[in-house]
Amino acid sequence: MMADLPDHRMAPMDRWLDARAKLRQEQHLERHRRVSSGHHPVEIQSDGKPLLNFSSNDYLGLASHPDLVMALKDAADCQGVGSGASSLVTGYHAEHQLLERELAEFLQREKVLLCSSGYLANLAVATSLTGKGDAIIQDKLCHASLIDAARLSDAHLSRYGHVDMPALQRRLAAAHGGNTLVVSDGVFSMDGDTAPLNEIAALCLEQQAWLAVDDAHGIGVCGPGGRGSVAAAGLSSAKVPILTGTLGKAFGCFGAFVAGSERLIDHLVNEARSYIYTTAMPPALAASARAALRRVIEDNWRRDHLQELIRRFREGAKHRGLVLMPSDSPIQPMVIGDSRKTLELTAFLREKGYLVVAIRPPTVRKGTSRLRITLNAGHQPEQLDGLLDAIVLAGSHV
Ligand SMILES: *Cc1c(COP(=O)(O)O)cnc(C)c1O
């Protein structure tokens, strides 16, 4: 058996991999995948164990909605599965075009470009708008895809303290020559708080910087008609010329988009490598996303119920002496600090029937490991109370 070979006889790469794995284990940072199954927004089987899911980003409970399922099936019957090519070759189908138009109308932007994922949408924006000699300025808690996008663009990346507006102002003043692109999450993915978008937009306007907001966790969930945190802040495309979102979260689907002016979208089509050099999303998924968009637009009750759940959860936590991070989004993190303790808590909750995933470095800053609890329009109020009681109980056990 290979594993029994003494160290010096192992292949150099295996030796290195083992050393890395050991380091991860010592720091309680190893990660394992569990196999999920089920067809319900909340009741999930995780490695075969039935649990209540408090860790999905399916905020509106749409991922298993019959309309989405039916649209996917119908479109697959007519158009098959794969798009067959990248969008500029033959992969751009009528369903993509329809979805782009409907999303543009929904978001009140001139045009929308569908991308295969939010990760790729963020790469598209940063790499096609900035390069050597330009500057990208980001909030320190921006999503990993935004950091990677900046790295790939060759622009100079500087990051300001989380929602620290004087720090952003200093970074903006220091940037000169070239384009300056300011980037922020609308709703921060691991903290759940909302960026001060009005202040950011005002600073950008003052310094003639371009503003890109990644509203992966806001669109569908907050703002008037579910149009997200940018709409909630009352910001038009003049103030936020670049808006990205994903279809993988509140839309319960897959894929992502960039919304902006016709000029911007034409530029991306021509110059964004992460758009050009990847297979277009399956057209049946675009059809499914259109069905999701209709639910997002019409089902105000989902957002209303979610808001009620958020209110109840925070009140219930306070009542039990549990401290949550300040957040009015469905992302309700509870910082534990120590990674090992966070893992023990999630294991305890799992035993009690609750799926809450531990978020640890490098996803979050060292010493801020947390339970990232996410609420979903499919949750029942009593399920929230049950989770809170289980967390209190866990506190006296681990
Ligand atoms: C999830 C997420 C993404 C990535 O979107 P995908 O469609 O899952 O690739 C990008 N930005 C933020 C802020 C996210 O939370």
The ligand as an SDF file (V2000), in Angstrom:
LIG
                    3D

 15 15  0  0  0  0  0  0  0  0999 V2000
  -21.7630   33.5280   -4.4140 C   0  0  0  0  0  0  0  0  0  0  0  0
  -21.1250   34.8050   -4.7790 C   0  0  0  0  0  0  0  0  0  0  0  0
  -20.5210   34.9610   -6.0210 C   0  0  0  0  0  0  0  0  0  0  0  0
  -20.3540   33.8430   -6.9680 C   0  0  0  0  0  0  0  0  0  0  0  0
  -21.5170   33.5940   -7.6750 O   0  0  0  0  0  0  0  0  0  0  0  0
  -21.6710   32.1610   -8.3820 P   0  0  0  0  0  0  0  0  0  0  0  0
  -22.7660   32.3380   -9.3400 O   0  0  0  0  0  0  0  0  0  0  0  0
  -21.9460   31.2070   -7.2820 O   0  0  0  0  0  0  0  0  0  0  0  0
  -20.3450   31.8840   -9.0300 O   0  0  0  0  0  0  0  0  0  0  0  0
  -20.0230   36.2050   -6.3380 C   0  0  0  0  0  0  0  0  0  0  0  0
  -20.0870   37.2270   -5.4710 N   0  0  0  0  0  0  0  0  0  0  0  0
  -20.6330   37.1090   -4.2680 C   0  0  0  0  0  0  0  0  0  0  0  0
  -20.6800   38.2850   -3.3490 C   0  0  0  0  0  0  0  0  0  0  0  0
  -21.1540   35.8870   -3.8710 C   0  0  0  0  0  0  0  0  0  0  0  0
  -21.6710   35.7380   -2.6490 O   0  0  0  0  0  0  0  0  0  0  0  0
  1  2  1  0
  2  3  1  0
  2 14  2  0
  3  4  1  0
  3 10  2  0
  4  5  1  0
  5  6  1  0
  6  7  2  0
  6  8  1  0
  6  9  1  0
 10 11  1  0
 11 12  2  0
 12 13  1  0
 12 14  1  0
 14 15  1  0
M  END
$$$$
